[in-house]
Amino acid sequence: MNGFIILIRCLKKLILTLNNLIHNLMATTKQLQELTTQVRRDIIRMVHKVSSGHPGGSLGCAEYLVTLYQDVMDRKDGFDMDGLGEDIFFLSNGHISPVFYSVLARSGYFPVEELSTFRLLNSRLQGHPTTHEGLPGIRMASGSLGQGLSVAIGAAQAKKINGCGHTVFALMGDGELQEGQNWEAIMYAAANNVDNLIAAVDLNGQQIDGSTDTVLSLGSVKAKFEAFGWDVIEVEKGNDIESIKTGLKDAKAKAGNKKPIVILLKTVMGNGIDFMMHTHKWHGKAPNDEQLAEGLRQNPETLGDY
């Protein structure tokens, strides 16, 4: 009888622990979603103010970058260019700087209020990220497409040389894969077992002049990476935070297995604002006053505007 009572008590404790775990998981997901909504507000406000910038791809990658910085990357307090003892990230498709700046600011790298200086003269927040102004969180200038993966590979190899067991992350666009330097880098990473690298490709199927299939079809991106010797993880719902978390967890589990890893992130350009979604037309177009108001209506303020 006493053994049965002890068993019941243990089961109750286990159920309570599981309930707390589920509650914490849901709260974390809710917090990530609230931050993503605020980031979307930041993006369209930044681009609207100066009538310049790239909202489409920025909106499509908001969930990914929020999840990466807030839930996955092992980051130190403060910032230094060496990045030793922490995970680091490189943005290759630098034109989606609005989402990058917003996530960096709301992750504590610089004051959120500085987002109001986006693309202004003498601002640290130029249209494409640069390093000469020393903006915390920025480790490479990424204006020209096709170069970020090469830089990330070099950083990953440097971490190995320095005995740093952390991971290098990189993000590039699918249209960007039309640049030949990427394929040299992809071949090099596999040949040199750069297995502390997790790259992601934003597969939204859109680029500045139209769909990627229309401009220059990429064929099967998965088959290409696999043929080059990479481990490939597909995230079919690239704007779903739980799917992103699962994909990144699976990617980290594959690190150290002698192969570089790529996440194929199937996103929607302009995600979160209905009239911007599923079209290349918002690749580099700023909303007018009425469109801004509608975009903000669809994304209510959650954490406070800058």
PEWO-V306410 format. One line per field, one symbol per residue. ss: DSSP state (@ for helix, = for strand, . for the rest). psi: psi as a letter, one per 30 degrees, with the letter a starting at -180 (. if undefined). burial: + if it has 16 or more other ideal C-beta (glycine too) atoms within 10 Angstrom, else -. Layout:
ss->???
psi->???
burial->???
This chain:
ss->.@@@@@@@@@@@@@@@@@@@@@@@@@@@@@@@@@@@@@@@@@@@@@@@@@....@@@@@@.@@@@@@@@@@@...............====..@@@@@@@@@@@@@.....@@@@@@..............................@@@@@@@@@@@@@@......======.@@@@.@@@@@@@@@@@@.....======...==..==@@@@@....@@@@@@@...=====.....@@@@@@@@@@@@@@......=====........@@@...@@@......@@@@@@@@@@........
psi->eeeeeeeeeeeeeeeeeeeeeeeeeeeeeeeeeeeeeeeeeeefeeeeeghkaieeeeefgeeeeeeeeffekjklkaklfegkglklkkjeiffheeeeeeeeefggelkeffffgkglkglfilekklfffhkkfjflkieklffeeeeeeeeeeeeeeggjglkkklklleffffkfeefeeeeeeefghiggkjlkkjifgkaefaleeeejkfbjeeeeeefgglkkkkjeifgjeeeeeeeeeeeeffkgggklkkkjjjlkkgkfjefflgkffgehkkkaeeeeeeeeefikkegkl.
burial->----------------------------+-+++-+++++++++++++++---+++++++++++++++++++++-+---+---+--++++++++++++++++++++++-++-+-++++++---++++++++----++++++-+--+++++++++-+++-+----+-++++++++++++++--+--++-+++---++++++++++++++----+-----+--++-++--+-++++-+-+++++-+++-++--++--+---+++++++++++++++--+++-+-++++++---++-+++-++--+---+
